Amino acid sequence: MKTSLKACILGGTGFVGRELTQRLLARGYACHLPTRRVHRHRDLKLYPGVVVRPVSTLDSDTLTELFTGCDLVVNLVGILNESRRSSFTQVHVELVERFLQAAQAAEVPRLLHMSALQATAPEQVTPTTSAYLQSKGAGEALVAAQPQATIVRPSVIFGRHDSLFNRFAGLIDLAPGFFPLACPNARFAPVWVGDVAEAMVRALDDPNSLGAVYDLCGPRVMTLRDIVTYSAKLRGRKLHIIDLSDKAAQRQARLFERLPGKPFSMDNYRSLQIDSVCTGNNGLLDLGITPTDVDIEVPRYLAKS
Ligand SMILES: NC(=O)c1ccc[n+]([C@@H]2O[C@H](COP(=O)([O-])OP(=O)(O)OC[C@H]3O[C@@H](n4cnc5c(N)ncnc54)[C@H](OP(=O)(O)O)[C@@H]3O)[C@@H](O)[C@H]2O)c1
């Protein structure tokens, strides 16, 4: 096993980042994880090979310093909603620009970037494209110009610490017996976090992945209604799901985006107008991975004991 490799993973403290870190450690990488919130990630310091790097900002100088001596740099930083502190453009485009410049300045030979399925290329943006997908597409276009980069574009990701099934389970536990659901027919191909991380590490061994873009999908297409029904069954709840009309969904989004934590927003509503399913190749299969079904993993963490 190689032991002298060094990787820096932006967003390495998050849901996907932690899974990827485990797999890179197993491949002999020392993993440097910058974080703005070191107090939340003390547990990571316990892993041999992990170096938690407290940062107050990811400006160009900080990134260049972080990337110096790295064999691999990874960008996983992403947000689903804008806040007073961070806009989509700042996080998904401007940070990507600095990521690429710093990687070049530090002469890093290999880059991985996490985009999202249906991230919209700048030339395909329409007035109704969500700002999230638009900014993810703009960031992806910047990375696509780099021959030493590989881009992955997953559908919605599930796993023990996901914010998909866990989030619905939390709402279902509190629901009074009925469940009003916006965009019930939106379609996804939920993909397991272990498969996403495995795709990223396998890409490192595959010369065909240089400059390549992989869409990543699970084996089963589920509507939002299917996801809620499935979660309710695992939580042992019988729920009457009320499909909200398009108008009602928009009203709910306008109301909820004013609440703390923005549980649902107009931009989320716009993202849900496009199915998050693979329409071409599933990159998991291209990388020799059999996609894991929700039935294999989700009951382990969602079922009420
Ligand atoms: N989860 C999904 O279903 C899904 C689906 C498709 C695509 N993706 C993409 O996959 C990537 C990883 O997602 P995830 O679910 O693992 O996200 P996550 O759990 O929310 O983690 C996000 C990470 O990004 C860092 N971060 C967030 N905002 C930042 C900012 N303004 N400046 C610097 N760092 C920031 C956080 O680091 P600290 O807080 O420690 O500083 C955290 O480690 C994202 O790019 C996301 O768009 C996710």
The ligand as a MOL file (V3000), in Angstrom:
LIG
                    3D

  0  0  0     0  0            999 V3000
M  V30 BEGIN CTAB
M  V30 COUNTS 48 52 0 0 0
M  V30 BEGIN ATOM
M  V30 1 N -26.1970 15.1010 -0.3960 0
M  V30 2 C -26.7830 14.9720 -1.5830 0
M  V30 3 O -27.8670 14.3710 -1.7130 0
M  V30 4 C -26.1280 15.5460 -2.8120 0
M  V30 5 C -26.6790 15.2950 -4.0830 0
M  V30 6 C -26.0480 15.8000 -5.2180 0
M  V30 7 C -24.8950 16.5660 -5.0780 0
M  V30 8 N -24.3890 16.8180 -3.8510 0 CHG=1
M  V30 9 C -23.1740 17.6150 -3.7310 0
M  V30 10 O -22.2290 16.8660 -3.0080 0
M  V30 11 C -21.3680 17.7410 -2.2720 0
M  V30 12 C -21.2620 17.2660 -0.8410 0
M  V30 13 O -22.5480 17.2450 -0.2850 0
M  V30 14 P -22.8020 16.8160 1.2290 0
M  V30 15 O -24.1900 16.2810 1.2860 0
M  V30 16 O -21.6780 15.9900 1.7220 0 CHG=-1
M  V30 17 O -22.7820 18.2350 1.9410 0
M  V30 18 P -22.6560 18.5800 3.5080 0
M  V30 19 O -22.7960 17.3680 4.3550 0
M  V30 20 O -23.5800 19.7140 3.7540 0
M  V30 21 O -21.1570 19.0970 3.6470 0
M  V30 22 C -20.7940 20.2720 3.0470 0
M  V30 23 C -19.3410 20.5600 3.3650 0
M  V30 24 O -18.9750 21.7790 2.7290 0
M  V30 25 C -18.4100 22.6680 3.6640 0
M  V30 26 N -18.9990 23.9930 3.3900 0
M  V30 27 C -20.3190 24.3030 3.2740 0
M  V30 28 N -20.4640 25.6090 2.9710 0
M  V30 29 C -19.2060 26.1160 2.9040 0
M  V30 30 C -18.6920 27.4100 2.6380 0
M  V30 31 N -19.5110 28.4480 2.4190 0
M  V30 32 N -17.3570 27.5960 2.6500 0
M  V30 33 C -16.5290 26.5590 2.9030 0
M  V30 34 N -16.9530 25.3060 3.1670 0
M  V30 35 C -18.2760 25.0940 3.1710 0
M  V30 36 C -18.7190 22.1800 5.0620 0
M  V30 37 O -17.5210 22.3210 5.8340 0
M  V30 38 P -17.4380 22.9290 7.3180 0
M  V30 39 O -18.8060 23.2820 7.7560 0
M  V30 40 O -16.7890 21.8610 8.1450 0
M  V30 41 O -16.5410 24.1220 7.1530 0
M  V30 42 C -19.0350 20.7030 4.8210 0
M  V30 43 O -17.8880 19.9110 5.0460 0
M  V30 44 C -21.9420 19.1400 -2.4470 0
M  V30 45 O -21.2230 19.8060 -3.4520 0
M  V30 46 C -23.3640 18.8830 -2.9150 0
M  V30 47 O -23.8590 19.9410 -3.7280 0
M  V30 48 C -24.9640 16.3170 -2.7020 0
M  V30 END ATOM
M  V30 BEGIN BOND
M  V30 1 1 1 2
M  V30 2 2 2 3
M  V30 3 1 2 4
M  V30 4 1 4 5
M  V30 5 2 4 48
M  V30 6 2 5 6
M  V30 7 1 6 7
M  V30 8 2 7 8
M  V30 9 1 8 9
M  V30 10 1 8 48
M  V30 11 1 9 10
M  V30 12 1 9 46
M  V30 13 1 10 11
M  V30 14 1 11 12
M  V30 15 1 11 44
M  V30 16 1 12 13
M  V30 17 1 13 14
M  V30 18 2 14 15
M  V30 19 1 14 16
M  V30 20 1 14 17
M  V30 21 1 17 18
M  V30 22 2 18 19
M  V30 23 1 18 20
M  V30 24 1 18 21
M  V30 25 1 21 22
M  V30 26 1 22 23
M  V30 27 1 23 24
M  V30 28 1 23 42
M  V30 29 1 24 25
M  V30 30 1 25 26
M  V30 31 1 25 36
M  V30 32 1 26 27
M  V30 33 1 26 35
M  V30 34 2 27 28
M  V30 35 1 28 29
M  V30 36 1 29 30
M  V30 37 2 29 35
M  V30 38 1 30 31
M  V30 39 2 30 32
M  V30 40 1 32 33
M  V30 41 2 33 34
M  V30 42 1 34 35
M  V30 43 1 36 37
M  V30 44 1 36 42
M  V30 45 1 37 38
M  V30 46 2 38 39
M  V30 47 1 38 40
M  V30 48 1 38 41
M  V30 49 1 42 43
M  V30 50 1 44 45
M  V30 51 1 44 46
M  V30 52 1 46 47
M  V30 END BOND
M  V30 END CTAB
M  END
